[in-house]
Amino acid sequence: MGQPLLSARIPDKLLLSLDQGTTNSKAILFAGSGSVVSIARRELEQEYPKPGWVEQDPEKIWKTEIRAARHSISKAHLQSITAIAITNQRETTLFWNKRTLEPVSKAIVWQDRRGDRICEDFRKAGYSDLVRKKTGLVLDPYFSAAKICWLLDSSPKLRKRAENGEIHFGTVDSFLLARLTNGSVHATDYTNASRTMVFDINKLCWDDELLRLFKIPAEILPEVYPSKHSFGETNEKYFGRRLPIEAVIGDQQASLFGQAAFSRGSSKNTYGTGCFLLANTGQRISDPPNGLLSTIAWGLGRNDVTYALEGSVLVAGAGLQWLRDGLKLSWKSSDVLKISRKLNSNDGVYFVPALTGLGAPYWDTEARGLIIGITRGTTREHLYRSAIEAICYQTRDIFESLKKAIDFEVKVLRADGGGSTNDFLMQFQSDILGIRIQRPLLTETTASGAAMIAGLSMGIWKDLDEISKSWKLEREFTPLMTKTERNQFYNKWKDAVNRSRHWAQN
């Protein structure tokens, strides 16, 4: 299933969405109708220097994104590009020289767990409730604050430079903004700031108490603005003329926006390296149960903020990547659907992909990966299928927690991301949840969501109702399993998860 490309004359008003993700950098050019004019992508490597550590080269993040952007606009009329939007992998932490913009450390990726000891010490000291109340997050190394703290603690020289105001911190969006504007802008938006664990999502500002707790100098922090905001202009050397940057938003929130999930209770799940389920809770912050997060969905103005509940699966598509790269079980993405359908069932094989611990709703950094149910008849096809099914089971884990936190029923879940193109995965997800799964015609919802916000800023769309009408359904999946069947499968999964977590306790 491809994206709907425009074959007619290129429109007069175009929006360039820079979608910087964990495994690739994309640039997509959208027409005002929401149709795709062109797509360019560049792969991005990850580095694993130690168990639990995940890093990237900041220069490669920049170079892959700018090359994708230039390629995407190469066939368009430069004067037709109205604005740029930025959406990005969240929580990934970067430091760079304030003057030269050169990185001063590796980028610590959101999956990285090296800040676990820091968080554990704070949990033991009783700070979990404080962090939860102000940020909506759990005390976990997944978020930026623990990564910042670790970097500064591990290098006294770096800490001194930070305290002297010589370096800047930012998530990927801030780094791209700095590079695109030649250092004239040091900023982020509400959504990315809300994932740092030092931003008060109630007051919409950096929190002094949390900054002191994590020993983070305020001098290194970016200014924070709504997602819809005029962030500045690109330097003309990058695209041949100055282009306004009118939107910045974290990737999962951009996806929620791109799915036109504007009403309270509307939900989406993104199937990528990780898996992220978000439910719109309107203009109020919900008190989430243990395991879920409250987060800012987007800000369309200083006093126009929408919130969401979120559950984060740390390893989704990354489990399949590990089978391919770690166990050397070669496969092509195009073959996964055939492999999944080759078997009538999983034959009792379950894969708990706790390769970096477990995310929501467990937040167990000590859990370890587990494959159980192996017999002499087990084949690599069983492993592939178990990895795909694990994505769906982990989503149900989040869904079960979500149902305890909301006063509305989720009857439909909209899906996007690379995994959503797999019909087997979508059908199994519908079966395990017992609800309808809707896949849009345009699955690049992260990039389109960011572009839509920029379009609102530039007056291309007048309001959210107009954007909602542009969302088109490609296919809907409905449950085929009985309630008894889905619960039997899910109970075995829960048993496997308990074994995964029990391993660490011994």
N, C-alpha and C positions, 0 to 999 in steps of 0.2 A: 504494500500500500504506500504510494508516494504522496508527496505534498501537492496540493492544487497550484500549479504554476500558471502564470499569465502567459498566454501565447500571443495576445494582441499587442498593440502599441503600448510602450511603457508609459504609465500615467505621469501626470505633471507633479504630483505630490507623493514623495516616497519617504519612508522611515527606515533608518538603518539600525537594526538591533544587534548589539554585541553581546553574545551569549557565551560567557567564559565558564566552562564547566570543569569537572574534575579530570576527565579523560580526554576532552577535546575542547578546542576553542572554535566557536562558530560565529558567523556573521550572516544575518539574513535580512534581505531587503524586502520590505512590505509595501504594498500599495495601500491607499486609503480605505479600500474595501476589506482589507485584511488578507488579501491573496498574496502569495509569495511570488516575488519577481525573480530572486536569485538566492542561492545558498552556497556558502563556502565554509569548509571546516578543515581544521588541522589537528592532528593527534597531539596529545600532551602526555609526556611520560611522568610516572611517579617513581620515587626512590624509596627503598626500604632499608635504611642503614642498620637498624636494630629491630628486634622483635617489638611490635607495637608502634614503631616509628614510621611515619609517612611524610615524605617531603617532596617539594617540587622546586625547580629552578625558577625564580621570579622572572629572569630575563626570557626564559622560554614561554612563560605565561604571556608576557607582553608581545614577544615576536610572533607567536602563533596567532594571537588575536588580531594584531595589526595586519598581518599577512592575509588572514581570512577576510578582514574588512576590505582591504584594497582589492582583493579578488572579487568579492561580492559586488562591489560597485563598478567594476571595470567595464561592464557592458551597459551601464546606465548613464543617463545624462546627469552630470555632477550637479547642475543647477536645479535638478528635480528633487534632490535630497533635502527634505525640510528640516529634519532633526535626527539626533542620535539618542538611542536608549541603551542603558547598560544593565545587564542582569548577570549574576555571578554565583559561583559556588560560595556558600556562606561559611563563616567561622574560620576559614583558612587565614592564617596570620602572617603578615609581612612587615618588615622594617626596612626603611630606605633612608638614604642620606637626604636631608631636607633641601640641601643646595644643589647637589648633582643628580639626585633622583636614582642613584645607584643602590641596589639592594645591599644590605649589610648583614644579611643572614639568609638561609634557605627559607622558603615559605613552608610553614608547618601546616599540613593539610588537616581538614576537619576530622578525618578518620584517626588522626594521631592520638596516642594514649599516654604520651610521656608525662603529662601533667597529673596523672592519677594520684601520685603520692601527695601532691599539693592539695588536691580536692579531698582526699581521705583525711588529711590532717585537719582541714577546715570542718569536715563533717563531724569528726570526733570532738572538735572544739565547740560544736553546737551552732554553726553558721548556716545550716541548710535552710531553715525557715526564713532567715533574713534574705538570703539570695532568692528564694522562692517568692516571697512577698513582693520584692521590688522588681524582679526581672521576669518572673513567670517561668523560670528555668530550674532545672535540678543542678546541684553541684556536681559537675562532670567535666572531665578534660576535653570532651567534645567541643566545648565552647571556647571562645578566644581568650578569655581572661587567664585561664590556667596556662595556656601556651605563652602568652606575654610574660607572665610571672616566671615561667621556667626559663625562657630566653634571657631575661634580665638577671635572674639569679645565677645562671650558669656562666655569665660573662660580666664581671665587675666593670670592665671597660665599656661594654655596651650600655650598662646601666648609667654610668657617668655621662655618657654621650646623650642618653635619653633625658636625664635630669638637667643637662645643659641646653636642651632644646635643639640638639644638632640632628636628631633623627625623627622620623615620623612613623607612627604605626597606622596600619589600615588593613581592612579586609580587601579582597581582590578588587572590588569596585573602586575603593579609594586609590589603590595603586594605579589602576587604569586611568582614573580621572587625573591624577598627578602627571602621568606620562602624556596623556592627550593634550593637557593644557600647559605643558612645559613647566609644571610646578606652581602655577598661579592659583590652583585650587586644591585645598586639602579638606575633603568633605566626604560624607556618607549619607545614607538615608535612614529613616526610622527602622525599616525592616532589618537591615544589616546591623545597625547598632543594637537592636534588640537581641541579637545572637551573641553578643560579646560577654554577657554575664556581669557587666558593670554599667548597664543603661537602665534607668528606671522607666518602665513602660507605662507607668501611671502619670508621672510628671513630664515625661518625654525629654529627659536630660541625663547627662552622665551623673553618676551618683558618687559623691565625695566619700561616703563611708565605705563603699565597695572598692573604690580606687585605693583607699588606704589599706584595706584588707589584703588586696592583691599586690600592694606596693607598686602601683602603676602611676607614673608621673602624668599629670594632666596635660603637660606640654606636648606630649606626643599624639594626642587624640585629635581626630578630625572634627570639623563642625558638622552638626546633624540637621538635616532638612527633611521635609516630606518627600515621598517618592516622586511626586509630580512637582518639579521645581526646575528653575533655570540654573543649572549647575555651572555654566560657563561655556566657553567655545573652544573647539579644538584648534591647535596651532595649524596654520595653513600648510605647513610642510608635510603633513600626514596625508591629506586628501586633496590638496590643490586649492582649497579655500577653507575658510573658517566655518565650522558647522556647530550649531547650538546643541548642547547636551541637555535634554529636557526631562529625562527620567532615569532614576537609579532605583533598583529593587532587587532583593535577594531572589535566587532562582525559584525556590518553592513557592514563595508568595507571588512571584510573577506568573507561575503556572496556575495558581488559584484564580488570579485575575484573568488570565488567558482562557480559562474554562468558563468565563462569565459567571463565576460563583459569587454573585453580588448579594444574594439574599441570605438572611440568617438561616443556617442549617445546611446550606449547599456545600458539597464536599468534593474533594478530588484526591487522587493518589497518583504519584509519579513513580514510574518504574524505571530506575536507572541504576547507577553504581550502588546507591542506597535506595531506600523506598520511603516516601514521605507522604503521609496522609494529613490533610488539613481540612478543618471544618470551620466555616465562617460563623463567628459568634456575634457579629454586628458591632455596634459602637460601645460595647461593654466588655470588660475583662471577665472571663469565666474562671471560677476557682477549679482548676483541674484536679482530678484524682491522682494518686501516686502513679507516675509513669508517663503522664502526658504533660505537655508544655503549653503555657499561654504565650502567645507571640503577637507581634504587630503584623497584620496582613498587608496593609498598605496605608499610606497617608496621602490624601489628595489635597491637603491643605493643613495649616497649623492646627486647626480645630476640626478637621475632618479625617478622623483616624478610624480604621476598621481593624478589629482583632480576630484572632483565630485560635483554635485548639490544634495542636500538632502532635503527631507521633512519628518518631524517626527510627527507621530500620537502618542499621549501619551497613549491613552486607546483604544486598539483593542481587543485582546483576554481577556484582563483584564475586559472588560465589561461583558462578559459571566461569568467570575469568580465572579464578583460582584452579578450577578443574583443568582448564586448558593450559595455563601457564605454570602452575605449581605442580600438578600431577602429570602434566604433558599429555593429557587426553585430548588430542587434536580434534577440533571441530570448527565448522564455519557457522556464522550467525544464521545464515540461510538454511542450515540443516537442523537447527534446534527444534523447529516445529515438527519436522518429520521424525526426529528422534523421540520427541515427547509422545507422539501418537503411535509409535511402533509397539508400545506395551499397552496391555489392557488395564494394568494397574501398577502401583509402585512395588507390589509384591513384598510389602512390609519394610521397605528400605526408607529410612528417614535421615535427612542431613540437616543438622543444626549448624548453620554457618557462623558460629561465634568466633570468627577469625581475628576480630579485634574486640572481643567481648560482645555483650548483647546490649542493644539500644532499648528503645521503648517497647513494652512498659517496664522492663526489668532494670535497665541501667546497671548492669552487672559487668564490671570491667574484668572480673576474674573468671567468668565463664569461658569455656574452651570449645572449639569446634568438635563436632561429633557426627560420625556416620554409623548408624545402627541398623540391624536387621539383615546384615550381609550373610549370604549362604554361598554354596558352590555354584548356584545358578545365577548369582548376581553378575550383571554385565555393566559396561560403562554407560549403557543406555539408562540403566536404573539410577546411576549417579547423576546423570544429566536431569532426569525427570525429578529426582528428589531435590535437586537444587532449585528447579523451577517451582515445585510445590512448596518449598520452604519460603519462597517469597510470599505466597498466598497465605500460608499459616501465620507468618509474622505479621502480615497485614490484619489478620483476624485478631491476633493478640492485641493490637492497637484498637481495633474496632470494638472489642469487648470492653476495654477501658473507656472508650469514648461514650458508649451507651450509658455508662454510670454517671457521666459528667453533664449530660445535656437533657433538656426538657423538651426535645423534639426528636422525631424518628427519622433516621437516615434511610431512605428507601432506594436511593440511586447514588452510585459513586461514579464520578467521571474519571477516566483514566488517560494518562499521557506518558511520555517518555519512551525510550527505545523498547522496553519490554512490552508496552501496550500493543505493539504490532504483532505479537505472538498470540494467535487465536486460542491455542491450548491454554496458555497462562490466563487469558481473560476469562475463558469459560470455567476453568478450575477456580478462579477467584470468585466468580459469581456463585458457583456451587458451594464453596466453603463459607462464604458470607451469607448466602441465602437472600441476596438482593440483586438488583439489576446493575450491570456495569455498562456505562456508555463511553464509547470511543469516538472522539470527534473526527471530522474530516481532516482537520489540520491538527496533527499531533505535536507540532512545534509550539506548544502553548506557552512555554517559558519565554521564548523570544517574542512571540506575538503579544503576550501580556505586557511586557516592557514597552513594546512599540505602541500598544494601545494607550498606555499612560502618556507617552510622549505625544501621541496624536491628540489626546485630550488637551494637553498643554498648548498645542499649536492650533487648536480649533478645528482639526480635521474631523473629529467626532465631537458632537455637542454634549452627550451625556452617556451614562451607563446603559440606559435603555437602548440606545442606538447600537452600542457595542454588543449587547445581548442578542440582538437580532442577527448579528453576523456569525454567531456560533452555529455550526452545522453538525448534525449527527452522521457518522459514517456507519456505525453498527452498534447494536445493543445486544448484550449477552444476558440471558435469563437463567435462573437456577434449574438444573436438571436433577440434582440429587435430592433425596428425601432428607428431612431433618435428622432422622436417625442415622443415615449414612454419613452426613457431614460431621456429625458429632462423634461418630466412631473414629473417623480419620483424625479429627482434631484432638481427641483425647489421647491418641497414640503420640501425636506431635507434642502435646504437653508433657507426656511422660519422658520423651526424648530430651526436651528442654530441661526438665528437672535433673536428669542424669548429667547433662552438660554442666549445669550449675553445681551439682553435688561433687563433680570431679574436683573443682577448685577448693571445695571445703575440706577435702582430704589430702 
